[in-house]
Every structure is written in C-alpha cells, then in structure tokens.
C-alpha cells in the first residue's frame, strides 16, 4: 500500500493553484479550497474532535494519556462484547414463521401492559361507584332505632334497605378477526373494571357479527340476546368493537344494539381513535347527550338532533374511546347527570340511516406495507406525534410482535394512548400477521423501513438497544411472556428467532432472566464516576481551547508523581478526574461576571489531597490568578496540606526549573500580619494560599486580595478541604462560612470547589455561592483500592472489659486504675507484631502507628499515656533478658497471638525483630495542633476525636472506645493505608462503636446508590437537596425515619438457620389467623396488611437472631425506635411481605405457603461459615403495599425531581418512602437460598429481612403532607 502524502500547507496549496490556474482571483481561490475540503474523504480512523482534552508532553518514563474524563460524552453502545456492568448478549424475539436459527438460551421477558394510563382510566370511572340507596339487603338504621326507643321506651331494632352497588356490567366483545389486535387490550380493560369494585357483577359475552350476531359466553356456549336486559333496568351493557367487520355496515347489527338500548343503558366502546371512526361502520350521526336523572337508560338521554337530520325515532347510544377524557365524560353524564354530557351516535329504527344518492359505505382501503411510499409519507404527515414516533421506533426491526410494540410504547413513548397504537396498526404502514388466538406480528417492507429510519434520531437508536434492560428493571409483570432468545455462541441450542436483535441485554438483565453470567475481572480503571450536572450558563472550553495552552505546572506535578513511584494507571485516573472537575469550572479567560461552584465527594484513601493539588496545578496553567486552599481548623491539618502544596505545586527544594508562582503561606507562617504589608505582585504571577478555615485568616486574605488586586484582574479558585458539612450550605451559615461567602462573592470571576468524604446534607435555600449548584462529582475508588472500612470480621476484636478502667461516661478528673485492661494489652502486643513483621519484610522503617482513643479530656489522655508508656517499658525491660521466665512467657503470648490467624511471614522471621520493635516504640499524646509522628519507626498515639494527618499513614492498630461525632474523621481514624499488610491490621472497639460504624458505612453506601439513581434520572445538584440526608452517629443510633434497614450478613451454622426459619414459620402462623388470607402481590409475593406492631415486634423481630453482636445491637435500636413511634401513634399499621421467587426450581413450605427462595450473590471473599450479600432488597419489592394513589404520587414526585427531558417509569426509592403515611411501615422477608453445597442434612433457607420506614413526624423529617417537591 503506497504511503499517504501529507497535505500541503495553505501557502503551498495556493501557489500550486495559481500555477495551474493563474486567472483565478482571491474569491475563486477561496471557493476552490472550500470545495476541496468538502470533497476530501474522511480519514479511516477519525476521532471525535472533542474526545480528548489537551495533553501536555509527558516527561520521559511517565505515562500520561489524557483521556476524556467527561461522563457526559455519549458513545454508541456496542451490540456485543463487553458492556457496562459485564458481558452483554443480544436478544432476538421468537415469532411464528421465523426463518433464522439463533444459538443461545430461550428466555421469557414480562410483557408490558396493553392498556396505557390505567390509573387515569380508573379515576375516570369512579362515578360508577355511586351506590343504589335501597338495596336488597337490610341494615340496622341506628337513627330510627334510637328515635323509636325515645318515643316508645322499647328497644326494637329498626331495619332499612342497605345501599348497594348500582349496576351489573356486561361486556359484549366483538369477536371479529379485526378485533384480534385488541384482545389483550380488552382483557386489560376488563381487569380495570373488575378492580374498580363499582359493579355488582361483571360478565363477558362474545359477539359474532359474521355468524348471525350470535352471543356466546367465555366457554363458547350460546347465550340469548334477551338475557342482556334486566327487569329493574340496573344492568349496564358496554359493546366493545372497532366496527371494522363488514357486518357493522349492515342495518341488522345496529337493530340488535338498538333493541338492547331500549330497556338497558348501552354504550359502544371503540379502541380506534375518533378520527378513524368514519372509515368504519361507525359512520352514524353524532350528537351531544345529557341526562336529567342519573342511572337511567338510553331512552332518558336528552339531545338536540341536527337540523338536516331526517325525522325518525332516533335512539342515542354513547360512543366512547379508550381515553380517560372520553370515559370520564360518559361516567359523569350517566351517573352524575353532568351538564356537559357526552358524545353519542344516533341509531334509527331501520338500523342505519338511508340517505338518497349516497353509495353504500365500503371497507377502508388498506395500503399493503411497502407498496406505497406515498402512504408512508401521508401517515407521517397526518398521524399524531406519538403514533408517528411509535412507528419510527419500529423501523429497525424486520418483524416484531404486538407485545414488543407495547414495550416500545411503555419505555419510549409514555404519553401514547390506545388510540395512538390503533393508528399505527391500522395505518397500512405495517402488515398484520395473525392466527386465530395466536400472536399478532407486525411487518414492514424494506422501503417503508428505510423511509421510517430516516426519521429515527441517533439518540433514539441508542436508547432502543437498552429498551429491554429498562423494561425488565421497571418491574413489569404479567401472565403472558415476551418470548426471546439470548444469543450465546459458546453454549445453548439453535432456536428459531428473528435475525434482527431487539437489543442488548446487560449482565444484570441476564441474571434477572435466570442466566449464569461470567463477570470479567474489573480493571484498575473500571469504576466510573457519578456526576450530577447542571450546565446552565456554562461555556465548554477545556476540550476546545485547552490545546493552545501550556501545561507547565501539571507537567512538573507529573514528574513528582513519577519520582514517588505512582503507578501509571493511578496517574491516568488522577488526570481524568482533575480534567472532569476543571472542565466544569469556567474558563478563567472568559470575560464578564461568572461564578461556578461544585462538590467533589472523595472516599477516604482515594487521594483527595493529590486530586486537589492536581486541580490547582491545572487551574494555574489554565489562567486562574489566585488559588486559596482552605484546610481544617487545626494547625496540623494545614501544615500537612501546605507540605503537599510545597512539594507538588511549588517544587520547593527541588532541582526542577522554577516557575513563576508565589506562595504567601509556609508551614510556619499562615499569612501573618507581616505578609499583609507586602507590595502587590505582578498580575502575571499566580498566587497560592494554604490557610485554615478560620474567620480571621479568611478575612485577612480577602482584604489583602481586594487591596492589591482589583476584583476584575484575577480569577479566583477556592478549594475547600475542611470537611465542614455541618456549616456550609445552611440557610443560616456560621461565622466562618460567612467569611468564606464574602471571599467567594467578593470577586467577579470565582470558582468554589468543596471536597467531602461523604455525601453531606444540602440546603437549596442556603447561600448560592457555597451551594454546589453546578456539579456534584463522586470520585470513584479504583477496583484495586483498599476499602477504607476495616473488614468487620477477622480484623475486628470486640472490647468488653473497659468499663471499670474507662467508663463510657467519666469526667476530666477520672483516674484510670493501675493495670491496663487485657484488650488494650493485646492491642499493644498486636502492634508490636505488626512492627516486627514490617521489619521482617524488609520495608523501610517508616513510622507505623497505633491510635488509642479512649477519652475526650486532655487530662485523662495524659494519664493513659503514662500508663501505656509504663507498660511498654515493662515489655522492653522483660525482653532485655531473653532467657528469663517473664521473657519466655511474653514470647509465648506473642506466638499464640501470631498463630491465631493466618500470616504471610513465618514466626521465626518475625520473632527475631520483636525486641528492636518494642525498643523503637514512642508513646505520645497528640492534639489537633501538634504533629504526632516521631522519629521512631513505631508510634503509639493517645489521641482525641481528631487524628493528625501524619498518623493516618501506616495505621496498623486502632483501639477505640468512643465514636467520633465527625463522620469523616471517624472513618479516617479507621482507615488502613498501604503501608501495613492486610493480616497485621486490627480494630479494637466495643460493640456499640462497631454497630454505629457499621451503620454509617451502610448509610454511606445507600447514599451512593441514591446518587447513582439521581444521576440516571438527570437530577441537578439543586434538585438533589431534596434527596440527600446527613449521616452521623447520633441520627444513626436514634432515628430511622425515612430509611431502610437490611440484614446483609448471615451465620450459616445449622442451628442458626433452623432457629430463624422456625421463627419465620411461627410468625406466618400468627399472621394466618382466621379471616386474614394474604394478598398475592403481582401474582408472586404474599402480603399481609394492617398487622399490629406488637405482633411484628414480639413474634419476629424480638425472636430473630442476627449474625453478630453489633447486628443484634442495631436491631435493638430499631425495635426501640419502633416502640417510641408506636407510643406517639406512628408505625401502627404494618404490612408484612413474604417474597417468593417466580419460576424457582425448588420451593420450601413456610407455614403451608410454598415459597421459592431468592438467590443473592455472596460478597467475595467471605469467611467460612458466614454469608454476606451486597444488597438484599429488590427494587420491585418496595411498593407492594402502596395503593394506586400513593404509587402515582411517588411517580409524580420522581418525575418532578427529574430533568425535563427524562420521564421515569418507576418511582425512586426516596419518593416511595416519602409517600408512605407515618403509620405505614413495611417488613419484607426474604428466604434466600443458602450457599451450602454438599451438606449431609438439608438446611432451610437463610432468612433475611428489610425494614422500610416512612418519614415520621416525631423525627422532624418530611411528610407526604409537606411540600417536599
């Protein structure tokens, strides 16, 4: 293949053109160049112009790929291979007559409802619930009885007719071939009428116009037409037909309808849109009818005949469409005598009007699919927007079933009605293929498909490939299934199916369908960030304009990371994350007045400081003239951050070529009064401040900047690392927050980025300058990142012997008794082993640390430090005599502790380093303003609730008797860094501290799931203020309002499994008392309503045995919360739901109910004998006890909090909790298939449960009556 010649430069190209065509002027040359650029072929592998931000040249030996970090950049999904969440497979529909065989697994998906807007239809039919006052049954008339007793003095019951339902309903369904399309729709409408509960009886009769107007019952037996009438006139007849059969154009069938309507209220329901009625047999005169007396027959309808209508005995019959508007007008006109009336067709005595000179109506001409492109054009011009869009969405498929058409309608065209579907299927654009009683298939010719595909936008085509994933996740269910094949070239069998796939099924969808999915091992860059974005007023700039800028500070920052041996994948993640945040800030060169604010959520140990310094480096390169970094309120935190800025941004003490930048703070000088008198620097020199979040310091920096640099000169970037979620964002901010507010608001071009370790509570009514109004960016932890939480299992030791030595409540004068508790002595021995193991592994003697947090009082901390130092001195003195009895006894204790758990190093290697490890320990009491690390390789730090930053690295052992009020610091104090081996980490804490800690971690995970849900709905940061709630130990221990509590860890011992399963059976026996049959929710779960709270507490929650002692403590807190709420009249009407897996291969009997256990994947790795799952609750099980109005309110609340271009089809978790009444909690019990293989004796399923609490008044949370939207 010949080498491609490079394109000539512009000047060379002009010279070449002038040489061959010297007569061309400047305009002709410009036109020739433009034409050449338009005619030139595109490169074979062209990348998107905005796909990659500007990349500075990376230093030698440092990988620096600057990939696009913006999650808003859309990429077309691939139909196969790896998709989000794991491997994906294509789904092909199984249709009659499919000529292609697809290798895979046959699966069945739930079909969508064939009747849209059922809730609105139900509301429209409510007038039929009006009761008949004088019913057949008798009821006690209390008023009359009391009145008679007062008059006669004798208590004689007086009875009166009891009210009852007004009508019996008979549905007469046309059984013509054209009505086969509407079979499922009519069935769904019958279900709506049945659930309405407005009629005494509901009967269905089939009407055969082509067989002499014969009537049959559902079993096919003949029924007399005279049976439709009722002597008392309290029978309602609704004829359901599209009037498309030839018999509807003859008078006989109309005479039959007229005979029914003489003595019985009759209405005609046509599923076609009203504009198509004239093309069917329903081409009768129409009028508006009203009714004076509610509930009378058709003869009582008042109407005014049209002036030109021949004189005849016309009988009106209301004609309806399957729309809430039409059904509502008819219901109000008949049952409420509404003056606006409803539409009706006039039937003459002859059946059909005879108009002289008018030809007999013929059947509408159907355009064969693909034979007339003009017909397709006409349909696109005249059809309703919803019908046209629905037809366009069908264009990628050769053939598709009517069930799949309803899925497309439900997922993509939620506003479409039955009339829109009817317009599509009756348009002639598609050919209908159907067998009697079989599946209806739509087919379009290639010409029609090509024309329709021209109207299909690219984003709609991308959404089509994910339709079935969203549909299955939406919780649709039905008796009939959508038959498909999940393609799998490596397994399965050849099944007849359509060649064109319906879409791509992701791994989660395949698991829901019951298929085993091999999940690939996630790479280091697998986690994706979660972003809430509001680009209003923002002008994108980084990807377009960044290539022309110099990235000198970022390049120097990369060199420091390379010196620190940062892995290339970690550098890539940091590069992408900082680009993502910088691109959401404003271009510092943009003129005018602008302000941008955002929140970056960084988990502990995910590199918050490195991300902040990297962002500052790129901001300086981009043109920001002043960088203000706000740290925590202590000197230790500020010095730690200042040292990182000095090393990575300023390169102090480095031989690297200096760059123009001025830092007005140092590790020992926090912008003192001396520096405020400095002369103003040059405008081209960037300024850097690292200061505490302190009111005086912030005001001093703001005043100096305002004096030496006018507000229009320097774009300002404020980076807030203070973790002060309790102050920022409140409507009444603190004094410090007001100072920060004045700093941010005092300049015309500012950006404010706040870093938090968790999702804080946000108040949308607070100061807009500090509210993250434009983005919330959750920085993901890499897949190889060490989880910041300790593994609450083998690494946790419960402390139960501390109460005498250090009571939970003590004063500053408390003096601990002599002699450390055994748990603290064991913790010190564990730390000695960790230091010795690190020496044995040959690591550099960087300081390992052990934290001892037992009191908040400094005086008590000093006494504890003295006792710990005395104990360690005794250990050192003992080991100086290695052959003595105390030394041998001490080594035996250390060996027993070493062999108690599996270790990587051998005891012989570690034993040789025990003595120097003990002798090298330093015991210090650290405070907020004093660094804690000493020169010694091991530090035992007696500390308070705030841990100095230099002690968080190398943390090996934490002895913690108290829980911190600051959640972020609480997690920091238990964060294990990379400097210590996994087997050497230990957390010693009482059960109360562990329970709070477990709950906080679970709550943080729940917040992250909520953030992902909001990101999927397109929620803006300001809208998210309605969703996020604060996390803290106090709320966790006292209040569960608006939350859910799940059991995630289980003991697999047979005794525990049998006990909890027996507790479940006894509980179900109590629920199954006489007269309380459980409801069957969606044909799957069992549901008991109005269960007393005492039954739930005494019969199940108090009997259930959790796996660990912290779990028991957490359950005790929940039960105490329930009892407090019950005492004030809340949580009094429980719903209990027993989940049954549909289609389970095996089932178990629970008190006589056969239940299929659900399957939950275990979290890997797991300890033997335990079973931990990531999530127990399934989204479809959260609304089993909600009524239709609550479900609709939750869906409206979800949609109101979503972006305007999003239309969720299922309520969110937060919305479903918000619509619950304060007395309406839900207990969902899950029998889970145990992961026990090869057991000698059969074991019962694992019993887990989820408690879903509403927002309660007593907790101060929102309530459905409040304006929560």
Order of alpha helices (4+ residues) and beta strands (2+ residues): alpha-alpha-beta-beta-beta-alpha-beta-beta-alpha-beta-beta-beta-alpha-beta-beta-beta-beta-alpha-beta-beta-beta-beta-alpha-beta-alpha-alpha-beta-alpha-alpha-beta-beta-alpha-alpha-alpha-beta-beta-beta-alpha-beta-alpha-alpha-alpha-beta-alpha-beta-alpha-beta-alpha-beta-alpha-beta-alpha-beta-beta-beta-alpha-beta-alpha-alpha-alpha-alpha-beta-beta-beta-alpha-beta-alpha-alpha-alpha-beta-beta-alpha-beta-beta-alpha-alpha-beta-beta-beta-beta-alpha-alpha-beta-beta
